[in-house]
Every structure is written in C-alpha cells, then in structure tokens.
Amino acid sequence: MTPAALRRRCLALPGSTEEFPFGPETSVFKVAGKIFAISGLEGRPLTVSVKCDPGLAEQLRASYAAITPGYHLNKRHWNTIVLDGSVPDTMVRDMIEDSYDLIVAALPRATRDALGWTGRA
C-alpha cells in the first residue's frame, strides 16, 4: 500500500478528515473529532496505527511480525502496522475500516445517523 492509497482509503470513509496536530509529518485521520488512524505518510517504512479489539489485536500481533502494539498509544487497543507488503493490503483496509467502526460505534446515535453509519464502513 502506498502513502497515497492509505490516505485515499482513510478519507473515503464517511465524515473522515485529515489533521496534523503533531506536526506536518504525521497525518491524523478522524471522524467526529475522534482519531481512527495515524500515519507518518512520508516515513520509511510506511506505518499506520489503528484501533483494534484487544483480543483481535493480540491475535494479529502473534500472526504478523509487521503488526506491533501501538506506537505511543494505548497498547491494549491500538496496533501499528508496518506496510512492507507482509500484511495483505485487503487486510490493512479491513483493519482501517474496523478502527473507524469502533470509533463510530461509540459516538452518539445522532452523530452515527448523520454519518449514515449502519455498523460497517
């Protein structure tokens, strides 16, 4: 996955925005003001951090060397993925969508309804 493809995937989700609260080198993707993905799009190797169900997070870390506990994040709930090709792009896209869904599910009903969220990105 390229930096441009990663940015497009994150911004394609309803209501998503890209902000730079940590400086120009770190893209923070949010929905309704809540973070669902963080990436240093210019970094090498390219990485993305996403929120994840804690049990699944541990399973993914055990299965893929490129998936580690979230860098500078709550390690129980966040994973950082090195996008070196060892994790299939479809899986990375699913993990981004799952992170988005976890965030949106915790939003007030009116916000979820305004996003047109049905339980899956």
C-alpha positions in Angstrom: 0.0 0.0 0.0 1.3 3.4 -1.0 1.0 6.6 1.1 -1.5 8.0 -1.4 -3.6 4.8 -1.3 -3.5 4.8 2.5 -4.7 8.5 2.6 -7.4 7.8 0.0 -8.7 4.8 2.0 -8.9 6.8 5.2 -10.5 9.8 3.6 -13.1 7.7 1.7 -14.8 6.8 5.0 -17.9 8.9 5.7 -17.2 12.1 7.7 -13.4 11.4 7.9 -10.9 14.3 8.0 -7.1 14.6 8.0 -5.4 16.8 10.5 -1.9 17.5 11.6 -1.9 18.1 15.4 1.5 16.6 15.9 3.2 18.4 13.1 3.3 18.2 9.3 4.9 14.8 9.2 2.0 13.0 11.0 -1.4 12.6 9.4 -4.2 12.0 11.9 -7.4 10.7 10.5 -10.5 11.5 12.5 -14.3 11.1 12.4 -16.4 13.4 14.5 -13.2 14.7 16.2 -12.1 11.2 17.2 -8.9 9.5 15.9 -9.2 6.3 14.0 -5.9 6.2 12.2 -2.4 7.8 12.5 0.3 7.6 9.9 3.6 9.3 9.1 2.8 9.2 5.3 6.3 10.3 4.4 8.0 7.9 6.7 10.0 4.9 5.6 8.9 2.3 6.3 5.3 3.5 5.9 3.3 2.7 9.0 -0.3 3.2 10.2 -1.7 2.9 13.7 -5.3 1.8 14.1 -7.7 1.0 16.9 -8.5 -2.7 17.4 -10.5 -5.0 19.6 -8.0 -6.1 22.3 -8.4 -9.8 21.7 -8.0 -9.5 18.0 -5.1 -7.1 18.5 -3.1 -9.8 20.3 -4.0 -12.4 17.7 -2.8 -10.2 14.8 0.4 -9.4 16.6 1.1 -13.1 17.1 0.4 -13.8 13.4 2.3 -11.0 11.7 5.7 -9.6 12.6 4.7 -6.3 10.9 1.9 -5.7 13.4 3.0 -4.5 16.8 1.4 -2.7 19.8 0.5 0.9 19.0 3.5 3.2 19.0 2.9 5.9 21.6 -0.7 4.7 22.0 -2.7 2.5 24.4 -1.1 -0.8 23.5 -4.2 -2.8 24.6 -6.4 -1.1 22.0 -4.1 0.1 19.2 -1.8 -1.7 16.7 0.8 -0.2 14.5 1.2 -1.9 11.1 4.4 -1.7 9.0 3.2 -1.6 5.4 6.1 -3.6 3.9 3.9 -6.0 1.9 3.9 -8.8 4.6 0.3 -7.9 5.6 -2.1 -8.1 2.6 -3.5 -4.7 1.5 -7.0 -6.1 1.9 -6.3 -6.9 5.5 -4.9 -3.4 6.1 -8.0 -1.9 4.5 -10.2 -4.1 6.8 -8.2 -3.0 9.8 -8.7 0.7 9.0 -12.4 0.1 8.5 -12.6 -1.8 11.7 -10.9 1.0 13.6 -13.3 3.5 12.0 -16.3 1.3 13.1 -15.0 1.0 16.7 -14.8 4.8 16.9 -18.2 5.5 15.2 -19.9 2.8 17.3 -19.0 4.8 20.4 -20.4 8.1 19.1 -23.9 9.4 20.0 -26.7 8.0 17.9 -27.4 11.3 16.2 -23.8 11.5 15.0 -23.9 7.9 13.8 -27.1 8.6 12.0 -25.8 11.8 10.4 -22.8 9.8 9.1 -25.2 7.2 7.6 -23.4 4.5 9.6 -25.0 1.1 9.6 -22.5 -0.8 11.6 -19.9 -1.3 8.9 -17.8 1.2 6.9 
